[in-house]
């Protein structure tokens, strides 16, 4: 049976901390991309709403369902980009949570090893 040494746990902690730093940077970049995608989607949807409302195709006013369907079809690419960016953002958030949990577990393990190996703490 292999017993973990304090140095092994400390190396693992440093590795997780380094990865957390990377993830935080990625989260910032991804958050900006998600905000831009959201803005582009909302802008296109607003423009299409105005276009369909003010100048209906064929000059005939549409019912709400038809109008909404036409708007959604026109904004499909922007909506998809927004959805993908939001999904990527949530994946990064979940990865951050998992790494933080791992860091907490390693810190607990390090404290337990110190308590067992340091006679002053026992």
CORQUICOR-V312471 format. One record per pair of residues at least 24 apart in sequence whose ideal C-beta (glycine too) atoms are under 6 Angstrom apart, sorted by the first residue. I is the first residue (numbers start at 1). GAP is how many residues later the second one is. D is the distance in Angstrom with one decimal. If there is no record, write none. Layout:
BEGIN
i;gap;d
I;GAP;D
I;GAP;D
END
This chain:
BEGIN
i;gap;d
6;107;5.1
9;97;5.8
9;100;5.4
9;101;4.6
12;94;5.4
13;93;4.8
16;83;5.7
16;86;5.5
16;87;4.8
19;80;5.8
20;79;5.2
23;72;5.8
23;73;5.1
26;66;5.7
27;65;4.9
30;58;5.4
30;59;5.1
30;62;5.5
33;52;5.2
34;51;3.9
34;52;5.6
34;55;4.8
37;44;4.7
37;45;4.3
37;48;4.2
38;44;5.2
40;38;5.2
41;37;4.0
41;38;5.4
41;41;4.2
44;31;4.9
44;34;4.8
45;30;4.9
48;26;4.6
48;27;6.0
END
